[in-house]
Amino acid sequence: METVAERISERMEYFVLKPQWGNPSPEITSWYGKLDERKLTREHYRELPQNFLLDMKTGMDILYPDILMVPFFLVSREVRNVIRMYDEDMPFLHVILFDARQGENVFYYLPILAEGNEDRREVIYCTQNREQREIRIRLDLAESLLARGAEGMELEKIL
């Protein structure tokens, strides 16, 4: 017997999540060797430390968006909380970005996304599209984030 959630997820639309360009946001630097991107999968993330301290460069009038996409997908506490409303089992790593020159730090979460979504149960997942990795987000989660004023993201409808 099919559950209500399964019937809803079959009809849900998905969007490609993209960074919002134009606002000055932190630049993560010197992360090579500190975080092995190959282990950012549901199968291997447990091999990584749960907490990371990464260097960042900031400038004047910096904006700390709720979503960062480069060099990897990071979300604010508020976005993490919204994702958890839809997927309470989503694993996250903790990332502290630190700008030693400015003496500033900011806390983000690194969600460990499922790869692919053939059964259409995931609210947010990643997939390989041509030469790049895409993050796709379900309509209901996207609407919740937008309703809460999440900054730093754009959505592109999947045709």
N, C-alpha and C positions, 0 to 999 in steps of 0.2 A: 504494500500500500504506500502510495506516494504522500509525503508530508507537504504541508502548506509551504514551508520554506523551499522545498525542492520544486514545487510548481512555480513559485515566484521567481526563483533563480533561473529557470528555463526561459522565462520571458524577459529577463532583465537585459538592458543594454549595457555595453561596456564602452569606456572611453580610454584613449591613450593619455596618460598623465605626463605633462611636459612642464619644464621649468618656466617661470615667468621672467622674461628678460627685461632689463632696463633699470632695475633697482640695484644699488650697490649691496652685495651680500658677501659674507665671509668667503675667503679663498682658503681651502684646506691644503696645507703644504706638508711636505716631508712625511707622507703617510706610507710610502713604499717601505716594506719590511716590517711595518707595525701591524698591518692588517692584510691578511691573505684573502684576496677577493674570491679565489677559487673555493674557499671554505664557507662562503656566504650562501649556503644551501641548507635545506631542511635536514639533509643527511649528515652534513659535516660541521654545522655551526657550533656544536658542543665541544669541538676540538679547539675553539677559540676562547680567549679570555672573555668574561662577561662585561668587562669595562675597558675602555680605551681612552687614552689622553692623546689628542692629535693637535698639532700646531695649525694655527690659522693666521691669515693676514687680514686686517681690517683697515679701512680708511675712514675718512670723514663721512658723516651722515650714513653710517652703515645700517642696513636693515637686516634683522635676523628673521628670515621668513620661516613659516611653519613647515615648509617642505624645501629641502635641498636635494638636487639631483646629481651634482658633480662633486667629487669623483664617484660617489655612490649615494644611494637613496637614504636620506636622513629625515626624520620628522620630529616636530616639537612634542612636548608632553601632551598638549591639547589634542593634536592629531592622533597620537598614540592612544589616548583615551577613547576617541571616537572609533578608531579601528577596532579596539577591544570590545566596543559595544556590538560590533558585527561579527567579530571573530575573537572570542575570549582566549583561544589557544594559540594565537599568533605569537611566535617567539620574537623577542627584541634583545639587542645588545645595547649597552649604554655607552655613549660617546660624549666626552667632554672636549670641546674645542677651546683652545687657549691661545691668546695673542699675548706673548710675553712683552712685546714692545709697548702695547697699549695697556697691559695689565688687566685685560678683560677675559672672561670665560663665559661659555654658554653651553647648556646641556641639551643634547639631542638623543634620539633613539634610532637605532638601525633595525628596521623590521626584516625578518628573515622570510622572504616571500616564497610561495610555492612557484615551481617552474611549470608553466602551462596550466591549462584549465579545461581539459577536455570534458569533464563532467559538469562544468559550469556551477561549481559550488563555492568557489573562492570569491571573496569580495574585492581582493586586490592580489595581483600576481604578476610575475614577469615572464616574458617570452622573448625569444630571439627573432627579430624581424629584419631580414636582409643582413646587413652588416652590424646592426646595433641592437642593443638590449632595450626592450620597451617595457614600461610598467603600465598595466591596464587596471582600471578601477571600475567597479560596478556603479551604476547610476544612483542607487540609494545611498551608498557611502559618499559619492561625490556630492550629492545634494546636502547631506549632513555636514560635510566639511565646509561647503559654501555658505550654508545657513549660519554656521558658527564663525564666519569671517576668516577662514584659513587663507593665509597669504603665501605667495610664491609659486602658485600652480596655475596651469592652463590646461584645458581639456580639449581633446580633439576626438570627434565622433568617429567610431570605426564603421566604415561603410561595408 
